Amino acid sequence: GPGQGIGRGIALQLAKDGFNIVVADLNEKTAATTAAEIKNLNVDSIPVVADVSDEEAFQHLIATAKDHFETID
């Protein structure tokens, strides 16, 4: 996930390119930290704790992203 490692690096680069980011990660603390870093780049970001291998958690992630950003890519 984008809370750490390669996923974090990709999320930060996409934010630098102007994309808003949903930081979906299993770890609440790292997700929140990465989302805060992204907001410091003047783009919108929200942390969401989610296990994307769990269908219910994945649907919650999608609903949360749509509620916040209205559309997702």
CHARMM internal coordinates of N, CA and C (Angstrom, degrees):
IC EDIT
DIST 1 N 1 CA 1.4478
DIST 1 CA 1 C 1.5104
ANGL 1 N 1 CA 1 C 111.06
DIST 1 C 2 N 1.2994
ANGL 1 CA 1 C 2 N 116.15
DIHE 1 N 1 CA 1 C 2 N 171.24
DIST 2 N 2 CA 1.4663
ANGL 1 C 2 N 2 CA 121.05
DIHE 1 CA 1 C 2 N 2 CA -177.04
DIST 2 CA 2 C 1.5240
ANGL 2 N 2 CA 2 C 114.67
DIHE 1 C 2 N 2 CA 2 C -77.82
DIST 2 C 3 N 1.3234
ANGL 2 CA 2 C 3 N 117.59
DIHE 2 N 2 CA 2 C 3 N 5.83
DIST 3 N 3 CA 1.4563
ANGL 2 C 3 N 3 CA 119.69
DIHE 2 CA 2 C 3 N 3 CA 178.01
DIST 3 CA 3 C 1.5079
ANGL 3 N 3 CA 3 C 113.23
DIHE 2 C 3 N 3 CA 3 C -73.56
DIST 3 C 4 N 1.3415
ANGL 3 CA 3 C 4 N 116.67
DIHE 3 N 3 CA 3 C 4 N -20.87
DIST 4 N 4 CA 1.4660
ANGL 3 C 4 N 4 CA 119.19
DIHE 3 CA 3 C 4 N 4 CA -177.56
DIST 4 CA 4 C 1.5263
ANGL 4 N 4 CA 4 C 110.39
DIHE 3 C 4 N 4 CA 4 C -161.93
DIST 4 C 5 N 1.3043
ANGL 4 CA 4 C 5 N 116.21
DIHE 4 N 4 CA 4 C 5 N 168.91
DIST 5 N 5 CA 1.4578
ANGL 4 C 5 N 5 CA 122.30
DIHE 4 CA 4 C 5 N 5 CA 173.77
DIST 5 CA 5 C 1.5239
ANGL 5 N 5 CA 5 C 114.29
DIHE 4 C 5 N 5 CA 5 C 62.45
DIST 5 C 6 N 1.3331
ANGL 5 CA 5 C 6 N 114.71
DIHE 5 N 5 CA 5 C 6 N -143.67
DIST 6 N 6 CA 1.4627
ANGL 5 C 6 N 6 CA 121.48
DIHE 5 CA 5 C 6 N 6 CA -177.29
DIST 6 CA 6 C 1.5258
ANGL 6 N 6 CA 6 C 111.38
DIHE 5 C 6 N 6 CA 6 C -61.34
DIST 6 C 7 N 1.3241
ANGL 6 CA 6 C 7 N 117.11
DIHE 6 N 6 CA 6 C 7 N -40.96
DIST 7 N 7 CA 1.4643
ANGL 6 C 7 N 7 CA 120.58
DIHE 6 CA 6 C 7 N 7 CA 178.80
DIST 7 CA 7 C 1.5170
ANGL 7 N 7 CA 7 C 112.20
DIHE 6 C 7 N 7 CA 7 C -59.62
DIST 7 C 8 N 1.3261
ANGL 7 CA 7 C 8 N 116.55
DIHE 7 N 7 CA 7 C 8 N -40.15
DIST 8 N 8 CA 1.4631
ANGL 7 C 8 N 8 CA 121.44
DIHE 7 CA 7 C 8 N 8 CA 177.37
DIST 8 CA 8 C 1.5290
ANGL 8 N 8 CA 8 C 109.95
DIHE 7 C 8 N 8 CA 8 C -64.05
DIST 8 C 9 N 1.3255
ANGL 8 CA 8 C 9 N 115.63
DIHE 8 N 8 CA 8 C 9 N -44.29
DIST 9 N 9 CA 1.4626
ANGL 8 C 9 N 9 CA 119.69
DIHE 8 CA 8 C 9 N 9 CA 179.61
DIST 9 CA 9 C 1.5184
ANGL 9 N 9 CA 9 C 111.95
DIHE 8 C 9 N 9 CA 9 C -61.16
DIST 9 C 10 N 1.3154
ANGL 9 CA 9 C 10 N 116.87
DIHE 9 N 9 CA 9 C 10 N -42.00
DIST 10 N 10 CA 1.4661
ANGL 9 C 10 N 10 CA 120.80
DIHE 9 CA 9 C 10 N 10 CA 178.47
DIST 10 CA 10 C 1.5253
ANGL 10 N 10 CA 10 C 110.26
DIHE 9 C 10 N 10 CA 10 C -65.10
DIST 10 C 11 N 1.3423
ANGL 10 CA 10 C 11 N 116.90
DIHE 10 N 10 CA 10 C 11 N -44.95
DIST 11 N 11 CA 1.4672
ANGL 10 C 11 N 11 CA 120.42
DIHE 10 CA 10 C 11 N 11 CA 179.56
DIST 11 CA 11 C 1.5216
ANGL 11 N 11 CA 11 C 111.54
DIHE 10 C 11 N 11 CA 11 C -59.97
DIST 11 C 12 N 1.3232
ANGL 11 CA 11 C 12 N 116.74
DIHE 11 N 11 CA 11 C 12 N -43.66
DIST 12 N 12 CA 1.4675
ANGL 11 C 12 N 12 CA 120.18
DIHE 11 CA 11 C 12 N 12 CA 179.37
DIST 12 CA 12 C 1.5238
ANGL 12 N 12 CA 12 C 111.62
DIHE 11 C 12 N 12 CA 12 C -65.29
DIST 12 C 13 N 1.3202
ANGL 12 CA 12 C 13 N 117.88
DIHE 12 N 12 CA 12 C 13 N -40.08
DIST 13 N 13 CA 1.4596
ANGL 12 C 13 N 13 CA 119.89
DIHE 12 CA 12 C 13 N 13 CA 178.48
DIST 13 CA 13 C 1.5279
ANGL 13 N 13 CA 13 C 111.13
DIHE 12 C 13 N 13 CA 13 C -65.96
DIST 13 C 14 N 1.3262
ANGL 13 CA 13 C 14 N 116.75
DIHE 13 N 13 CA 13 C 14 N -42.52
DIST 14 N 14 CA 1.4700
ANGL 13 C 14 N 14 CA 119.47
DIHE 13 CA 13 C 14 N 14 CA 177.50
DIST 14 CA 14 C 1.5295
ANGL 14 N 14 CA 14 C 110.86
DIHE 13 C 14 N 14 CA 14 C -62.04
DIST 14 C 15 N 1.3248
ANGL 14 CA 14 C 15 N 116.61
DIHE 14 N 14 CA 14 C 15 N -38.21
DIST 15 N 15 CA 1.4621
ANGL 14 C 15 N 15 CA 120.11
DIHE 14 CA 14 C 15 N 15 CA 177.01
DIST 15 CA 15 C 1.5312
ANGL 15 N 15 CA 15 C 110.51
DIHE 14 C 15 N 15 CA 15 C -64.08
DIST 15 C 16 N 1.3354
ANGL 15 CA 15 C 16 N 116.95
DIHE 15 N 15 CA 15 C 16 N -41.90
DIST 16 N 16 CA 1.4664
ANGL 15 C 16 N 16 CA 120.59
DIHE 15 CA 15 C 16 N 16 CA 177.34
DIST 16 CA 16 C 1.5231
ANGL 16 N 16 CA 16 C 111.41
DIHE 15 C 16 N 16 CA 16 C -62.48
DIST 16 C 17 N 1.3331
ANGL 16 CA 16 C 17 N 116.01
DIHE 16 N 16 CA 16 C 17 N -27.17
DIST 17 N 17 CA 1.4619
ANGL 16 C 17 N 17 CA 121.18
DIHE 16 CA 16 C 17 N 17 CA 176.92
DIST 17 CA 17 C 1.5249
ANGL 17 N 17 CA 17 C 112.09
DIHE 16 C 17 N 17 CA 17 C -84.01
DIST 17 C 18 N 1.3393
ANGL 17 CA 17 C 18 N 116.97
DIHE 17 N 17 CA 17 C 18 N 0.34
DIST 18 N 18 CA 1.4586
ANGL 17 C 18 N 18 CA 121.34
DIHE 17 CA 17 C 18 N 18 CA 173.70
DIST 18 CA 18 C 1.5166
ANGL 18 N 18 CA 18 C 116.19
DIHE 17 C 18 N 18 CA 18 C 100.07
DIST 18 C 19 N 1.3243
ANGL 18 CA 18 C 19 N 117.79
DIHE 18 N 18 CA 18 C 19 N 6.46
DIST 19 N 19 CA 1.4579
ANGL 18 C 19 N 19 CA 120.40
DIHE 18 CA 18 C 19 N 19 CA 179.77
DIST 19 CA 19 C 1.5252
ANGL 19 N 19 CA 19 C 110.92
DIHE 18 C 19 N 19 CA 19 C -84.85
DIST 19 C 20 N 1.3339
ANGL 19 CA 19 C 20 N 116.64
DIHE 19 N 19 CA 19 C 20 N 139.76
DIST 20 N 20 CA 1.4572
ANGL 19 C 20 N 20 CA 121.55
DIHE 19 CA 19 C 20 N 20 CA 168.50
DIST 20 CA 20 C 1.5236
ANGL 20 N 20 CA 20 C 107.15
DIHE 19 C 20 N 20 CA 20 C -75.51
DIST 20 C 21 N 1.3338
ANGL 20 CA 20 C 21 N 117.22
DIHE 20 N 20 CA 20 C 21 N 147.78
DIST 21 N 21 CA 1.4549
ANGL 20 C 21 N 21 CA 120.86
DIHE 20 CA 20 C 21 N 21 CA -171.13
DIST 21 CA 21 C 1.5250
ANGL 21 N 21 CA 21 C 111.95
DIHE 20 C 21 N 21 CA 21 C -130.77
DIST 21 C 22 N 1.3335
ANGL 21 CA 21 C 22 N 115.47
DIHE 21 N 21 CA 21 C 22 N 132.77
DIST 22 N 22 CA 1.4572
ANGL 21 C 22 N 22 CA 121.91
DIHE 21 CA 21 C 22 N 22 CA 166.31
DIST 22 CA 22 C 1.5221
ANGL 22 N 22 CA 22 C 106.21
DIHE 21 C 22 N 22 CA 22 C -95.87
DIST 22 C 23 N 1.3097
ANGL 22 CA 22 C 23 N 116.71
DIHE 22 N 22 CA 22 C 23 N 116.73
DIST 23 N 23 CA 1.4622
ANGL 22 C 23 N 23 CA 121.68
DIHE 22 CA 22 C 23 N 23 CA -179.75
DIST 23 CA 23 C 1.5322
ANGL 23 N 23 CA 23 C 107.60
DIHE 22 C 23 N 23 CA 23 C -91.60
DIST 23 C 24 N 1.3206
ANGL 23 CA 23 C 24 N 115.88
DIHE 23 N 23 CA 23 C 24 N 92.64
DIST 24 N 24 CA 1.4678
ANGL 23 C 24 N 24 CA 122.04
DIHE 23 CA 23 C 24 N 24 CA -179.38
DIST 24 CA 24 C 1.5224
ANGL 24 N 24 CA 24 C 108.61
DIHE 23 C 24 N 24 CA 24 C -96.36
DIST 24 C 25 N 1.3129
ANGL 24 CA 24 C 25 N 115.81
DIHE 24 N 24 CA 24 C 25 N 115.81
DIST 25 N 25 CA 1.4577
ANGL 24 C 25 N 25 CA 120.52
DIHE 24 CA 24 C 25 N 25 CA -176.10
DIST 25 CA 25 C 1.5290
ANGL 25 N 25 CA 25 C 109.13
DIHE 24 C 25 N 25 CA 25 C -148.26
DIST 25 C 26 N 1.3117
ANGL 25 CA 25 C 26 N 116.25
DIHE 25 N 25 CA 25 C 26 N 158.75
DIST 26 N 26 CA 1.4625
ANGL 25 C 26 N 26 CA 121.23
DIHE 25 CA 25 C 26 N 26 CA 176.28
DIST 26 CA 26 C 1.5224
ANGL 26 N 26 CA 26 C 112.14
DIHE 25 C 26 N 26 CA 26 C -73.37
DIST 26 C 27 N 1.3208
ANGL 26 CA 26 C 27 N 116.27
DIHE 26 N 26 CA 26 C 27 N -25.81
DIST 27 N 27 CA 1.4535
ANGL 26 C 27 N 27 CA 121.85
DIHE 26 CA 26 C 27 N 27 CA -175.70
DIST 27 CA 27 C 1.5274
ANGL 27 N 27 CA 27 C 110.31
DIHE 26 C 27 N 27 CA 27 C -100.20
DIST 27 C 28 N 1.3196
ANGL 27 CA 27 C 28 N 116.06
DIHE 27 N 27 CA 27 C 28 N 113.23
DIST 28 N 28 CA 1.4656
ANGL 27 C 28 N 28 CA 121.23
DIHE 27 CA 27 C 28 N 28 CA -176.46
DIST 28 CA 28 C 1.5284
ANGL 28 N 28 CA 28 C 112.39
DIHE 27 C 28 N 28 CA 28 C -60.88
DIST 28 C 29 N 1.3265
ANGL 28 CA 28 C 29 N 116.71
DIHE 28 N 28 CA 28 C 29 N -41.25
DIST 29 N 29 CA 1.4660
ANGL 28 C 29 N 29 CA 120.38
DIHE 28 CA 28 C 29 N 29 CA -176.51
DIST 29 CA 29 C 1.5299
ANGL 29 N 29 CA 29 C 111.89
DIHE 28 C 29 N 29 CA 29 C -66.95
DIST 29 C 30 N 1.3279
ANGL 29 CA 29 C 30 N 117.64
DIHE 29 N 29 CA 29 C 30 N -46.37
DIST 30 N 30 CA 1.4660
ANGL 29 C 30 N 30 CA 119.00
DIHE 29 CA 29 C 30 N 30 CA -179.36
DIST 30 CA 30 C 1.5210
ANGL 30 N 30 CA 30 C 111.33
DIHE 29 C 30 N 30 CA 30 C -69.80
DIST 30 C 31 N 1.3400
ANGL 30 CA 30 C 31 N 117.08
DIHE 30 N 30 CA 30 C 31 N -33.65
DIST 31 N 31 CA 1.4686
ANGL 30 C 31 N 31 CA 119.91
DIHE 30 CA 30 C 31 N 31 CA 176.44
DIST 31 CA 31 C 1.5215
ANGL 31 N 31 CA 31 C 110.36
DIHE 30 C 31 N 31 CA 31 C -62.91
DIST 31 C 32 N 1.3259
ANGL 31 CA 31 C 32 N 116.43
DIHE 31 N 31 CA 31 C 32 N -44.87
DIST 32 N 32 CA 1.4654
ANGL 31 C 32 N 32 CA 120.75
DIHE 31 CA 31 C 32 N 32 CA -179.63
DIST 32 CA 32 C 1.5291
ANGL 32 N 32 CA 32 C 111.26
DIHE 31 C 32 N 32 CA 32 C -65.66
DIST 32 C 33 N 1.3233
ANGL 32 CA 32 C 33 N 116.85
DIHE 32 N 32 CA 32 C 33 N -39.53
DIST 33 N 33 CA 1.4638
ANGL 32 C 33 N 33 CA 120.74
DIHE 32 CA 32 C 33 N 33 CA 179.50
DIST 33 CA 33 C 1.5237
ANGL 33 N 33 CA 33 C 110.82
DIHE 32 C 33 N 33 CA 33 C -64.35
DIST 33 C 34 N 1.3273
ANGL 33 CA 33 C 34 N 117.11
DIHE 33 N 33 CA 33 C 34 N -45.83
DIST 34 N 34 CA 1.4620
ANGL 33 C 34 N 34 CA 120.42
DIHE 33 CA 33 C 34 N 34 CA 179.38
DIST 34 CA 34 C 1.5210
ANGL 34 N 34 CA 34 C 110.65
DIHE 33 C 34 N 34 CA 34 C -65.08
DIST 34 C 35 N 1.3337
ANGL 34 CA 34 C 35 N 118.01
DIHE 34 N 34 CA 34 C 35 N -41.84
DIST 35 N 35 CA 1.4682
ANGL 34 C 35 N 35 CA 121.02
DIHE 34 CA 34 C 35 N 35 CA 178.73
DIST 35 CA 35 C 1.5301
ANGL 35 N 35 CA 35 C 110.54
DIHE 34 C 35 N 35 CA 35 C -60.78
DIST 35 C 36 N 1.3214
ANGL 35 CA 35 C 36 N 116.98
DIHE 35 N 35 CA 35 C 36 N -39.26
DIST 36 N 36 CA 1.4767
ANGL 35 C 36 N 36 CA 120.37
DIHE 35 CA 35 C 36 N 36 CA 178.24
DIST 36 CA 36 C 1.5230
ANGL 36 N 36 CA 36 C 110.78
DIHE 35 C 36 N 36 CA 36 C -66.00
DIST 36 C 37 N 1.3304
ANGL 36 CA 36 C 37 N 117.35
DIHE 36 N 36 CA 36 C 37 N -40.89
DIST 37 N 37 CA 1.4693
ANGL 36 C 37 N 37 CA 120.54
DIHE 36 CA 36 C 37 N 37 CA 177.28
DIST 37 CA 37 C 1.5186
ANGL 37 N 37 CA 37 C 110.63
DIHE 36 C 37 N 37 CA 37 C -61.05
DIST 37 C 38 N 1.3256
ANGL 37 CA 37 C 38 N 115.96
DIHE 37 N 37 CA 37 C 38 N -40.77
DIST 38 N 38 CA 1.4628
ANGL 37 C 38 N 38 CA 120.63
DIHE 37 CA 37 C 38 N 38 CA -179.89
DIST 38 CA 38 C 1.5226
ANGL 38 N 38 CA 38 C 110.56
DIHE 37 C 38 N 38 CA 38 C -65.72
DIST 38 C 39 N 1.3188
ANGL 38 CA 38 C 39 N 117.38
DIHE 38 N 38 CA 38 C 39 N -41.59
DIST 39 N 39 CA 1.4622
ANGL 38 C 39 N 39 CA 120.27
DIHE 38 CA 38 C 39 N 39 CA 178.14
DIST 39 CA 39 C 1.5235
ANGL 39 N 39 CA 39 C 111.14
DIHE 38 C 39 N 39 CA 39 C -61.19
DIST 39 C 40 N 1.3275
ANGL 39 CA 39 C 40 N 116.67
DIHE 39 N 39 CA 39 C 40 N -31.59
DIST 40 N 40 CA 1.4666
ANGL 39 C 40 N 40 CA 120.66
DIHE 39 CA 39 C 40 N 40 CA 177.07
DIST 40 CA 40 C 1.5244
ANGL 40 N 40 CA 40 C 112.13
DIHE 39 C 40 N 40 CA 40 C -67.72
DIST 40 C 41 N 1.3335
ANGL 40 CA 40 C 41 N 116.98
DIHE 40 N 40 CA 40 C 41 N -13.77
DIST 41 N 41 CA 1.4697
ANGL 40 C 41 N 41 CA 122.10
DIHE 40 CA 40 C 41 N 41 CA 176.22
DIST 41 CA 41 C 1.5364
ANGL 41 N 41 CA 41 C 111.23
DIHE 40 C 41 N 41 CA 41 C -91.90
DIST 41 C 42 N 1.3332
ANGL 41 CA 41 C 42 N 115.69
DIHE 41 N 41 CA 41 C 42 N 10.21
DIST 42 N 42 CA 1.4678
ANGL 41 C 42 N 42 CA 123.37
DIHE 41 CA 41 C 42 N 42 CA 177.48
DIST 42 CA 42 C 1.5207
ANGL 42 N 42 CA 42 C 114.27
DIHE 41 C 42 N 42 CA 42 C 66.42
DIST 42 C 43 N 1.3217
ANGL 42 CA 42 C 43 N 116.07
DIHE 42 N 42 CA 42 C 43 N 33.12
DIST 43 N 43 CA 1.4643
ANGL 42 C 43 N 43 CA 121.24
DIHE 42 CA 42 C 43 N 43 CA 168.49
DIST 43 CA 43 C 1.5205
ANGL 43 N 43 CA 43 C 107.41
DIHE 42 C 43 N 43 CA 43 C -126.88
DIST 43 C 44 N 1.3165
ANGL 43 CA 43 C 44 N 116.91
DIHE 43 N 43 CA 43 C 44 N 161.46
DIST 44 N 44 CA 1.4591
ANGL 43 C 44 N 44 CA 121.16
DIHE 43 CA 43 C 44 N 44 CA -177.37
DIST 44 CA 44 C 1.5231
ANGL 44 N 44 CA 44 C 110.65
DIHE 43 C 44 N 44 CA 44 C -83.62
DIST 44 C 45 N 1.3053
ANGL 44 CA 44 C 45 N 115.22
DIHE 44 N 44 CA 44 C 45 N 144.94
DIST 45 N 45 CA 1.4575
ANGL 44 C 45 N 45 CA 120.90
DIHE 44 CA 44 C 45 N 45 CA 179.57
DIST 45 CA 45 C 1.5176
ANGL 45 N 45 CA 45 C 109.36
DIHE 44 C 45 N 45 CA 45 C -154.85
DIST 45 C 46 N 1.3241
ANGL 45 CA 45 C 46 N 116.07
DIHE 45 N 45 CA 45 C 46 N 142.92
DIST 46 N 46 CA 1.4624
ANGL 45 C 46 N 46 CA 120.97
DIHE 45 CA 45 C 46 N 46 CA 174.03
DIST 46 CA 46 C 1.5223
ANGL 46 N 46 CA 46 C 109.30
DIHE 45 C 46 N 46 CA 46 C -131.20
DIST 46 C 47 N 1.3365
ANGL 46 CA 46 C 47 N 116.29
DIHE 46 N 46 CA 46 C 47 N 141.69
DIST 47 N 47 CA 1.4544
ANGL 46 C 47 N 47 CA 119.10
DIHE 46 CA 46 C 47 N 47 CA 173.79
DIST 47 CA 47 C 1.5228
ANGL 47 N 47 CA 47 C 109.37
DIHE 46 C 47 N 47 CA 47 C -89.69
DIST 47 C 48 N 1.3237
ANGL 47 CA 47 C 48 N 116.72
DIHE 47 N 47 CA 47 C 48 N 139.98
DIST 48 N 48 CA 1.4598
ANGL 47 C 48 N 48 CA 121.87
DIHE 47 CA 47 C 48 N 48 CA 175.90
DIST 48 CA 48 C 1.5290
ANGL 48 N 48 CA 48 C 107.36
DIHE 47 C 48 N 48 CA 48 C -137.10
DIST 48 C 49 N 1.3299
ANGL 48 CA 48 C 49 N 115.95
DIHE 48 N 48 CA 48 C 49 N 123.93
DIST 49 N 49 CA 1.4551
ANGL 48 C 49 N 49 CA 119.79
DIHE 48 CA 48 C 49 N 49 CA 175.76
DIST 49 CA 49 C 1.5229
ANGL 49 N 49 CA 49 C 107.19
DIHE 48 C 49 N 49 CA 49 C -79.96
DIST 49 C 50 N 1.3222
ANGL 49 CA 49 C 50 N 116.28
DIHE 49 N 49 CA 49 C 50 N 119.89
DIST 50 N 50 CA 1.4602
ANGL 49 C 50 N 50 CA 120.06
DIHE 49 CA 49 C 50 N 50 CA -176.90
DIST 50 CA 50 C 1.5199
ANGL 50 N 50 CA 50 C 111.54
DIHE 49 C 50 N 50 CA 50 C -156.80
DIST 50 C 51 N 1.3205
ANGL 50 CA 50 C 51 N 114.53
DIHE 50 N 50 CA 50 C 51 N 141.60
DIST 51 N 51 CA 1.4592
ANGL 50 C 51 N 51 CA 122.30
DIHE 50 CA 50 C 51 N 51 CA 170.90
DIST 51 CA 51 C 1.5213
ANGL 51 N 51 CA 51 C 105.44
DIHE 50 C 51 N 51 CA 51 C -104.46
DIST 51 C 52 N 1.3285
ANGL 51 CA 51 C 52 N 116.77
DIHE 51 N 51 CA 51 C 52 N 103.97
DIST 52 N 52 CA 1.4631
ANGL 51 C 52 N 52 CA 120.18
DIHE 51 CA 51 C 52 N 52 CA -173.67
DIST 52 CA 52 C 1.5263
ANGL 52 N 52 CA 52 C 112.92
DIHE 51 C 52 N 52 CA 52 C -69.43
DIST 52 C 53 N 1.3234
ANGL 52 CA 52 C 53 N 117.63
DIHE 52 N 52 CA 52 C 53 N -7.32
DIST 53 N 53 CA 1.4679
ANGL 52 C 53 N 53 CA 119.77
DIHE 52 CA 52 C 53 N 53 CA 174.78
DIST 53 CA 53 C 1.5280
ANGL 53 N 53 CA 53 C 111.48
DIHE 52 C 53 N 53 CA 53 C -84.64
DIST 53 C 54 N 1.3373
ANGL 53 CA 53 C 54 N 116.96
DIHE 53 N 53 CA 53 C 54 N -6.96
DIST 54 N 54 CA 1.4627
ANGL 53 C 54 N 54 CA 123.23
DIHE 53 CA 53 C 54 N 54 CA 178.27
DIST 54 CA 54 C 1.5243
ANGL 54 N 54 CA 54 C 108.64
DIHE 53 C 54 N 54 CA 54 C -102.61
DIST 54 C 55 N 1.3224
ANGL 54 CA 54 C 55 N 117.55
DIHE 54 N 54 CA 54 C 55 N 117.68
DIST 55 N 55 CA 1.4715
ANGL 54 C 55 N 55 CA 121.94
DIHE 54 CA 54 C 55 N 55 CA -174.37
DIST 55 CA 55 C 1.5256
ANGL 55 N 55 CA 55 C 112.58
DIHE 54 C 55 N 55 CA 55 C -56.26
DIST 55 C 56 N 1.3179
ANGL 55 CA 55 C 56 N 117.53
DIHE 55 N 55 CA 55 C 56 N -44.77
DIST 56 N 56 CA 1.4655
ANGL 55 C 56 N 56 CA 120.63
DIHE 55 CA 55 C 56 N 56 CA -179.09
DIST 56 CA 56 C 1.5320
ANGL 56 N 56 CA 56 C 110.71
DIHE 55 C 56 N 56 CA 56 C -64.41
DIST 56 C 57 N 1.3238
ANGL 56 CA 56 C 57 N 117.07
DIHE 56 N 56 CA 56 C 57 N -43.17
DIST 57 N 57 CA 1.4630
ANGL 56 C 57 N 57 CA 120.76
DIHE 56 CA 56 C 57 N 57 CA 178.24
DIST 57 CA 57 C 1.5271
ANGL 57 N 57 CA 57 C 110.58
DIHE 56 C 57 N 57 CA 57 C -64.94
DIST 57 C 58 N 1.3303
ANGL 57 CA 57 C 58 N 116.67
DIHE 57 N 57 CA 57 C 58 N -38.00
DIST 58 N 58 CA 1.4616
ANGL 57 C 58 N 58 CA 120.89
DIHE 57 CA 57 C 58 N 58 CA 179.00
DIST 58 CA 58 C 1.5319
ANGL 58 N 58 CA 58 C 110.88
DIHE 57 C 58 N 58 CA 58 C -65.12
DIST 58 C 59 N 1.3175
ANGL 58 CA 58 C 59 N 117.44
DIHE 58 N 58 CA 58 C 59 N -42.18
DIST 59 N 59 CA 1.4647
ANGL 58 C 59 N 59 CA 120.84
DIHE 58 CA 58 C 59 N 59 CA 178.20
DIST 59 CA 59 C 1.5298
ANGL 59 N 59 CA 59 C 110.83
DIHE 58 C 59 N 59 CA 59 C -64.93
DIST 59 C 60 N 1.3354
ANGL 59 CA 59 C 60 N 117.08
DIHE 59 N 59 CA 59 C 60 N -37.23
DIST 60 N 60 CA 1.4677
ANGL 59 C 60 N 60 CA 121.28
DIHE 59 CA 59 C 60 N 60 CA 176.11
DIST 60 CA 60 C 1.5362
ANGL 60 N 60 CA 60 C 110.01
DIHE 59 C 60 N 60 CA 60 C -63.52
DIST 60 C 61 N 1.3164
ANGL 60 CA 60 C 61 N 116.11
DIHE 60 N 60 CA 60 C 61 N -41.72
DIST 61 N 61 CA 1.4658
ANGL 60 C 61 N 61 CA 121.20
DIHE 60 CA 60 C 61 N 61 CA 177.99
DIST 61 CA 61 C 1.5258
ANGL 61 N 61 CA 61 C 110.78
DIHE 60 C 61 N 61 CA 61 C -59.07
DIST 61 C 62 N 1.3202
ANGL 61 CA 61 C 62 N 116.74
DIHE 61 N 61 CA 61 C 62 N -47.90
DIST 62 N 62 CA 1.4627
ANGL 61 C 62 N 62 CA 121.23
DIHE 61 CA 61 C 62 N 62 CA 179.66
DIST 62 CA 62 C 1.5289
ANGL 62 N 62 CA 62 C 110.83
DIHE 61 C 62 N 62 CA 62 C -61.42
DIST 62 C 63 N 1.3306
ANGL 62 CA 62 C 63 N 116.65
DIHE 62 N 62 CA 62 C 63 N -46.16
DIST 63 N 63 CA 1.4678
ANGL 62 C 63 N 63 CA 120.50
DIHE 62 CA 62 C 63 N 63 CA -179.50
DIST 63 CA 63 C 1.5264
ANGL 63 N 63 CA 63 C 111.14
DIHE 62 C 63 N 63 CA 63 C -62.43
DIST 63 C 64 N 1.3185
ANGL 63 CA 63 C 64 N 117.06
DIHE 63 N 63 CA 63 C 64 N -41.38
DIST 64 N 64 CA 1.4658
ANGL 63 C 64 N 64 CA 121.09
DIHE 63 CA 63 C 64 N 64 CA 179.26
DIST 64 CA 64 C 1.5279
ANGL 64 N 64 CA 64 C 110.77
DIHE 63 C 64 N 64 CA 64 C -64.02
DIST 64 C 65 N 1.3209
ANGL 64 CA 64 C 65 N 116.15
DIHE 64 N 64 CA 64 C 65 N -43.59
DIST 65 N 65 CA 1.4691
ANGL 64 C 65 N 65 CA 120.35
DIHE 64 CA 64 C 65 N 65 CA 178.88
DIST 65 CA 65 C 1.5255
ANGL 65 N 65 CA 65 C 110.95
DIHE 64 C 65 N 65 CA 65 C -62.90
DIST 65 C 66 N 1.3282
ANGL 65 CA 65 C 66 N 117.33
DIHE 65 N 65 CA 65 C 66 N -44.75
DIST 66 N 66 CA 1.4651
ANGL 65 C 66 N 66 CA 120.35
DIHE 65 CA 65 C 66 N 66 CA 179.76
DIST 66 CA 66 C 1.5251
ANGL 66 N 66 CA 66 C 111.58
DIHE 65 C 66 N 66 CA 66 C -66.16
DIST 66 C 67 N 1.3383
ANGL 66 CA 66 C 67 N 117.10
DIHE 66 N 66 CA 66 C 67 N -38.70
DIST 67 N 67 CA 1.4641
ANGL 66 C 67 N 67 CA 120.18
DIHE 66 CA 66 C 67 N 67 CA 177.88
DIST 67 CA 67 C 1.5231
ANGL 67 N 67 CA 67 C 111.24
DIHE 66 C 67 N 67 CA 67 C -61.61
DIST 67 C 68 N 1.3232
ANGL 67 CA 67 C 68 N 116.23
DIHE 67 N 67 CA 67 C 68 N -39.35
DIST 68 N 68 CA 1.4663
ANGL 67 C 68 N 68 CA 119.51
DIHE 67 CA 67 C 68 N 68 CA -176.66
DIST 68 CA 68 C 1.5282
ANGL 68 N 68 CA 68 C 112.85
DIHE 67 C 68 N 68 CA 68 C -81.92
DIST 68 C 69 N 1.3284
ANGL 68 CA 68 C 69 N 116.19
DIHE 68 N 68 CA 68 C 69 N -44.86
DIST 69 N 69 CA 1.4708
ANGL 68 C 69 N 69 CA 120.32
DIHE 68 CA 68 C 69 N 69 CA -173.21
DIST 69 CA 69 C 1.5249
ANGL 69 N 69 CA 69 C 114.11
DIHE 68 C 69 N 69 CA 69 C -103.66
DIST 69 C 70 N 1.3164
ANGL 69 CA 69 C 70 N 118.22
DIHE 69 N 69 CA 69 C 70 N -8.05
DIST 70 N 70 CA 1.4702
ANGL 69 C 70 N 70 CA 125.79
DIHE 69 CA 69 C 70 N 70 CA -177.78
DIST 70 CA 70 C 1.5179
ANGL 70 N 70 CA 70 C 112.98
DIHE 69 C 70 N 70 CA 70 C 73.77
DIST 70 C 71 N 1.3103
ANGL 70 CA 70 C 71 N 119.14
DIHE 70 N 70 CA 70 C 71 N -44.62
DIST 71 N 71 CA 1.4733
ANGL 70 C 71 N 71 CA 121.91
DIHE 70 CA 70 C 71 N 71 CA 177.00
DIST 71 CA 71 C 1.5278
ANGL 71 N 71 CA 71 C 107.98
DIHE 70 C 71 N 71 CA 71 C -131.76
DIST 71 C 72 N 1.3233
ANGL 71 CA 71 C 72 N 115.00
DIHE 71 N 71 CA 71 C 72 N 156.87
DIST 72 N 72 CA 1.4644
ANGL 71 C 72 N 72 CA 119.71
DIHE 71 CA 71 C 72 N 72 CA 176.43
DIST 72 CA 72 C 1.5219
ANGL 72 N 72 CA 72 C 109.34
DIHE 71 C 72 N 72 CA 72 C -133.97
DIST 72 C 73 N 1.3132
ANGL 72 CA 72 C 73 N 115.44
DIHE 72 N 72 CA 72 C 73 N 151.12
DIST 73 N 73 CA 1.4653
ANGL 72 C 73 N 73 CA 121.71
DIHE 72 CA 72 C 73 N 73 CA 177.50
DIST 73 CA 73 C 1.5149
ANGL 73 N 73 CA 73 C 109.01
DIHE 72 C 73 N 73 CA 73 C -116.53
END
COOR INIT
IC SEED 1 N 1 CA 1 C
IC BUILD
